[in-house]
Amino acid sequence: MDSETRTTADDHLALRLWLRLLTCTNLVEAPLRKRLREQFDGSLPRFDLMAQLDRHPAGLRMRELSRRLMVTGGNVTGLTDRLVAEGLVERHEDPTDRRTYQVQLTAEGKRQFRAMARAHEAWVAELFGGLSAAQQAQLFALLGQLKASLPADRGR
């Protein structure tokens, strides 16, 4: 039973909408997690961290990674440690602040991430394939309006 199934027509529309969004998120994430695990021996957090580093070739500080991924520093440290051990990321002391580290993808990390990213994009396109391009654009616009209307602090 998903989150939305527990609602009734008597529940506030905003609550039903929130639970539908949560259910859709779970229905999209579950196959993505499974496919990343099966085809790349990876995880969604690992993919997300590598995606952030791919977007910032000069690297990111650990604190910035934590903020962007919306997880604790401990989560980022553990994941980064595993990726360093696998030779997929490098950690360098920040020359402007020796208390912090910059993290960057290695050449092998870039190669592996790009293969995952191509597959991930195809999987997402497949999962959203039940909606026409116009419907996807409409949903994108509506979710953009919702995002813009939410408090800036995002609960932090």
N, C-alpha and C positions, 0 to 999 in steps of 0.2 A: 504494500500500500504506500503510495507516494504522499507527500505533504499536502498536496491539493485535494486529494480524495477525501480527507477528513473534514473539509469545509461543507457548509450548506448555503443555500440561497439566502438564509437569514444572516449570515456573516457579512461584515462590512466589505464592500467591494474592494477597498484598498488592501485588506487582509487577504482576500481571495486572489487578488492580482499578485501580491508578494509571494504567496505560496505557489502560484503558477510559475512565476519567474524562477523560484527556487527549484521546482520540479523540473522545469526545462533545463536549467543549469546542470542538474544532476543527470538528466537523460543524455545530455551532450558530453559531460565530463566522463561518465562511466566507460563508454566505448573508447574515448581518447586515452584514458588511463590504461585500459586493457591493451590497446594496440601499441602504445609506447612500451609497455612492459614486454609484450610478446615479440615485437619486431626489433626493438632497440635495447632491451634489458634496461629500460629507463623508467622514469616517473614524471608526472606532471610538474612537481616542484623543480626537478632537475632541468626539464625542458624550459620552464619559465625563467630560471636563473641564467641558463645559457642564452636564452633569447634576449634578456636584458644586456648581457655582455656583448652579444653580436651587434646590438644597436649602438653600442658605445665602444668602438675598437680601442680607444685609449684606456679603457678600463673604468671601473667604478669603485668607490670606497665601499667597504663592508656596510657601513651605516646607510649609505644610499641604496645599496642592494636591498637591505632589510626594509627600508621605507618603500621602495618601488614594489617589492613583492608582498608587502603588508604582512610580514612575519617577524618574529623576534630575531634579535641578533644571534642567539644561540642556534636557531634553525639554519640561518645562513652560514654560520661558521661550520656546523656539522656537514652540511651539503658541500660547501666549498672544500673542506678537508678531503672528502671522498673524491671530488673532481680533481683536486691537486694530485692525490695519490694515483689517479688513473691517467695523469698527464694531459688532462683536458683544459685545465685552467692553471694560471700562474698567479701567485700572490707576491706582491712587491711592497716593500716599505714605501710609504708616501714621503717623498722628499721634503714636502712642506710641513709634515706633521708625523714624526716618528712613532706616534702612538697608534696610527691607523695604517691600514693596508689598502692598496689598489689591487683589484682582481681583474684579470684579462683572460680571454680565451687563448689557448695555444693554437698553433696551426692545425693540429689534430682535432682540437676542440671545435674549431671553425668548420672543419670538414664534416665531423660527425653531426654537429648541430644543423648544418645546412641540409644534410640528408634527412634528418628528423623533421626539419621545418617543411621541406617539400612534401613529405608524407602527411604531416599534420594538416597542412593546408588542403590537401586532397580529401582527407577524412572529414574535415569541417565542411567543405563544399558538399560532400556526399550527405552528411547529416542534415544540412539545411536544404537539400535538394527537393524536399517536399513542398517548399515555397517557391513561387515564381520569383524572378529577378525583381519585379515590381513590388511584390510582397516583402521581399527581403529589404528593399530600399525603404519601404514604408515602416517596417518594424525598426530598422536602424534609426530612422528619423525620430520615431516616437520614443525609443529608448534614449536617444540623445537629449530629447526634451526632458525626460525624467531625470537623467543624470545632471543636467544643468539646474534643475529645480531642487536638488538635494543639498543639504548643508555642506559647506566646503570642508569641514574638518573630518568628514567621513567616520565619525564616531571615535576619533583618536584624541 
